[in-house]
Amino acid sequence: MARAAIVSGDGLWQEIRREAQRAIAADPVFGATLADSILAHRDLAAALSDLIGRRLGGNAGERTQFTKLSSDAFCDQPNLIEAASQDLQAVAISDPAIAGLLTPLLHFKGYVALQAWRVSNWLWRRGHIDPALLFQNESSNALQVSIHPSANIGSCVYLDHATGIVIGSNVVIGDDVTILQNVSIGRRDELPTRSPRIGRGVYIGAGATILGDIRIGDFAKIGASSVVTSDVPDGCTAVGNPARLTNCPEPALSP
């Protein structure tokens, strides 16, 4: 998918339904799952609420609880579904192995974990602390992604592979960010008051650690297994432990 192909609302949902119908025609055995997961629902909000309930709920009662809270969040704040639509398309844009929307929606746990976080953040901002933390805990248990409900995350975000990702309290992450597996972003023990701010279009490689009251600039890259405890300017690459800067853009010439 090209960036210009990003759509929203009913158009996106209809495309997902068409993909499901084609998949059913190609594999009727698998089609029963698709009919239950996609075609039985009226829109993306309903399908996504059900998906979160299925993935986080360990039994029927828990599934109903997670589904209901997710549905309440999406109904109260429709922009959460717009962000979910953009996140889904970001996967298709970023991952060359993906040809459509159905596969990441149903099978990419990073996508589900991010949408579960959006619900937990909705709960947190309304003072429902315990259910918000329950979403975080069950996402960590079931999906191996732990995002604190007080974090602030933009749209078109892609959690690639999504195993061992930890995002701490009050971390800020901008739009168009890609985060690979085993990444930790949070505060430093000696500086407990501020968390990292991740700019737009940042790429964070597998196993990277980003700690403290620092800013990762727009379109910066963090190399795999790097440990970053200082600011990274816009467009620079940080590699190593401790991280050093490389490939920074040339400074603009004075007129």
N, C-alpha and C positions, 0 to 999 in steps of 0.2 A: 504494500500500500504506500502511496505517496503522501507526503504531508498534506497536500492540497485536498486529499480525498477524505479528510476527517469530517464526519457528519455527526449530527446529534439528534436526540429525540426519537420520534417514531421511525424515521428513515433508518437509523442504526438498528433498531429492534427488528424491523422488517427484513433487513439483510441477515441478521442472525437467524431468524425463522427460516429464511430461504436456504441458508447453509444447513440447518437442521433437517429440512425436508429433503435436500439432496443427499445428505448422509443416511437418512432413513431408507431412501430408495436404493442406495448402494449397499446397505447392510441392514436388512430388516431385524436381525437379532439385536444389534446394538440400538436399533431404532426405538425399542421400548424405553430405554433410558433417556433418549433424547426427547421423546414425546412427554415423559414425566418431568424432565428438567427444563424444557424450553417451550414446547408447543402447548402445554397445559396452562401456561401463564399469559396474562393479558399484556404485560409490558416488562421492560428490563428491571424495574424496581421490584416487581413481584418475583421474577426469576432469581434475581440476585439475593433477595431476602431469604428465599428458600435455599439457595446454594450456601449462604453463610450458616443457616441453621443446620444443614446437612453436615457441613465440614466441622463446625465447632461443637455441635450437640452430641454428647456421648450416649444419650438415650432419647426416647420420644419426648419426654417432658422438657429436657434441655433444648432439644431441637425446636420445639414450639416456642420456648422463651426467646431464643436467639433470633428466630424468624420474626416473631412479633416485634421485638425491639428494633430490628433492622427495618421492618416495614414502617414502623412509627417514625423513624429517623428520615427515611426517604420521602415519606408523605409530608412531614413537617418542613423539610428543607430540600426542595427539588434540585438545588444546585449540587447536592451530593451525587445524584444520578448523572448529572452532566459531567462531573469530575470522573465518575466511574466509567462513563462512555469514553472520555478522553484517555484515561489510563488504559482501557482495553485496546484502543486503537494505537496507543504508543507501543504496546507489545508487538502488534502486527507490523508497525513501521520499523521498529528497532531490531526485530529478530528475523533474519533471512530465512530461517527454517519454517516460518509461519506463513501460510497462504491465506488465512481468513481470521474470523473473529471467534468462531465456535470453540476451537481448541483451547486458546488461552482462557476463555470464559469458564469452561468446564474443568480444565485439567491443570492450570497453572496456579499453584498454591500461593505464589507471591501476589497474584492479582486478588485472590480471595482475602488474603491477609490484609492487604491495603484497604480493601473496602470494609472489612471488619473494623480496621482502625478508624475509618471515617465515621462509623456508627459509634464507636467508643468515644471519639472526640466530641460528637454531638451530645452524648450523655454527660461527659465531663463538663462541658460548657454550661450545662443546665443543672449542675450540682449533684448529678446522680453518680457519685464517686464509686460506690461499690459495684454496680453493674458495669461501669466503664472499665474498672480494673478486672472484672470477670472476663470481659471480652479480650483484654490483653493476655490474661493468664491462659485462657483456652486457645487463643491463637498461637501462643508460644508452645503449648503442649501438643496441639494437633498439627500445626503448620510449621513450627520451628522458626517463627518470626515474632519478635517481641517489640512492639512499638508502644511507647507510653501514651496514654490518652491525651496528655497535655502537649504533645508535639504539635507542630504546625507544618503541614505538608501540602504542596501545590498539586497541580494536575499534570497529566501526561507523564506520570512517574512509573518506572518499570523496575520491579524487584526481580532480577534475573536469577534463576535457579532457587533463590529464596530459601536457603537453609542456613541457620545460624546468624540471621540478621538481628541486631539489637540497636534500637533507636531510643535514646533516653528522654527524660522529661525536658520539656521546653526547647528541644532541638527544632530548628527551623530549616525546612528543605523547600527549595523553589520548584518552579515548573521544569518539565523536560529533563528530569534527573534520572540517571540509570545507576542502580546499586546492585552489585553482584553478591555472591554468597559470602557468609562469614565476615560481614562488615559490622563494626561496632562504632557508634557515634554517640558521644555523651560527655558528661562533665568530668573534670579532674577533681580528685579528692581535695586537693589543696585550694581549688577555686570553685566552690560549690554554687556560686550565684548565677553563673551564665553558662549556656550550652552553645555548641557550634551552630553557625548559620551557614547553610549550604546554598550557594547561588543557583541561578538558572543554568540549565544545560550542562550540569556537572556530571562527569563519569567517575564512579568510584569502583576501583578494581577489587577482585576477590581478596578477602583477608585483610583489608585495610582497616586501620583504627584512626579515628579522628576525635580528639579530646580537647576540651577546654573552651575558654572564652575566645574563640577564633572565628574568622570568616574564610570560607572557601569561595573564591570569586567566580563570577559567571564564566561558564564554558571551560573551567579548569578541569584537569584530569588528575586523579589520585591513583598511583600505580599499585599493583597487587602487593599485598603484605606491607605496605608503607604505614609508618606511624607518624601522624601529623599532629603537632601541638602548637603550630604557629600559623599565622595567616598565609593563605595562598592567593596571590593576585589574580585578577581576571586573565583567563587564557593560558595560565601557566600549568605545567605538569609537576607534581610532587612525587618523588620516588625515594625509597630507602627507609632505613630506621637508624637514626632519626631522619625524617624526610628532608631532602634538598630539592631546590627548585631547578627546573630545566625547561627548555623550549618555551621560554616566556616571549610574548610578542615584543617586537622592537618598540621602544618608546616613540611616541609621535614627535616628528620634527617641529621645532619652533618655527613660526612664520617669519 
